[in-house]
Amino acid sequence: MPPTLPELLKTTVEKDGSDLHLTTNTPPQVRVHGKLQPLPMPPLTPADTKALAYSVMTDAQKKRFEETLELDFAFGVRGIGRFRCNVFNQRGAVGRLPAHSRADPGVP
């Protein structure tokens, strides 16, 4: 069973990564100091990749993505932070947003 998106984002933050890249048929990769580092896990299947992306989308966002095959949005993961996400075709990248000084544990 593949990891959840919150687990992958937690790993990204712990590694001081700037981006999490999820691409079909490759393991998740974290960009650290400008270099992509694959995480030690099996490649993601198309179904894994779609499930990870859809796990943080609203129904309206899913519909818009299915119509345009591209979507930019932001979301929060409680206790981890806020993230910017770009999903396109069968590939996606999730990037960290700067933390705010106010207490904001993230909104799922």
C-alpha atoms as one frame of an Amber mdcrd trajectory, in Angstrom:
protein
   0.000   0.000   0.000   1.464   3.401  -0.980   1.952   6.086   1.664  -0.650
   8.806   2.141  -0.089  12.331   0.890   0.218  13.688   4.472   2.940  11.073
   5.139   4.811  12.086   1.981   4.498  15.783   2.816   5.718  15.176   6.361
   8.795  13.438   4.903   9.293  16.364   2.507   9.211  18.866   5.383  11.514
  16.703   7.549  14.061  16.550   4.696  13.789  20.358   4.306  12.511  19.754
   0.788  11.040  22.508  -1.333   8.871  20.257  -3.514   7.332  16.810  -3.628
   7.074  15.335  -7.129   4.588  12.552  -7.799   4.921  11.000 -11.229   3.419
   7.804 -12.543   5.862   4.876 -12.775   8.515   6.480 -10.538   8.919   6.619
  -6.767   7.909   9.899  -5.093  10.779  12.395  -5.241  11.689  15.283  -2.940
  13.589  18.327  -4.189  16.245  19.196  -1.607  18.627  22.093  -2.294  17.676
  21.978  -5.966  18.232  18.251  -6.493  15.566  15.572  -6.813  15.969  12.667
  -4.404  13.785   9.582  -4.911  12.225   8.237  -1.729  12.986   4.587  -0.908
   9.687   3.121  -2.056   8.249   1.445  -5.126   7.173   3.443  -8.174   3.664
   4.881  -8.065   1.087   3.297 -10.338  -1.300   5.531 -12.306  -4.012   4.635
  -9.755  -1.694   5.527  -6.823  -0.811   8.882  -8.364  -4.442   9.761  -9.060
  -5.545   8.687  -5.572  -2.855  10.838  -3.926  -3.826  13.910  -5.958  -7.567
  13.383  -5.499  -7.149  12.875  -1.737  -6.805  16.650  -1.250  -9.163  17.903
  -3.981 -12.738  18.992  -3.501 -15.399  17.528  -5.797 -15.426  20.789  -7.784
 -11.637  20.659  -8.186 -11.788  17.038  -9.350 -14.399  17.974 -11.949 -12.353
  20.962 -13.158  -9.218  18.785 -13.396 -11.065  16.108 -15.386 -12.273  18.797
 -17.818  -8.960  20.641 -18.278  -6.353  18.002 -17.266  -4.569  20.678 -15.207
  -5.258  22.279 -11.838  -3.486  24.672  -9.472  -4.737  24.948  -5.899  -3.605
  25.189  -2.276  -4.494  23.047   0.722  -3.443  22.499   4.307  -2.491  19.398
   6.253  -3.074  19.734   9.984   0.164  19.775  11.912   2.339  19.882   8.782
   1.575  23.094   6.899   0.032  24.676   3.848   0.965  23.557   0.360   0.622
  24.695  -3.219  -0.233  21.987  -5.715  -0.046  21.740  -9.481  -1.549  18.612
 -11.023  -1.413  17.944 -14.738  -2.249  14.937 -16.895  -0.877  11.905 -15.007
   1.897  13.808 -13.267   1.837  16.218 -10.370   4.065  18.241  -8.130   3.298
  19.503  -4.665   5.308  22.426  -3.333   5.633  23.903   0.140   4.106  27.269
   0.864   5.928  29.617   3.233   4.811  29.243   6.832   2.873  32.134   8.335
   3.813  33.648  11.673   0.318  33.207  13.048  -0.662  29.875  14.566  -2.084
  27.922  11.651  -1.818  24.136  11.951  -3.243  23.749   8.476  -6.721  22.990
   7.366  -7.431  19.599   5.830
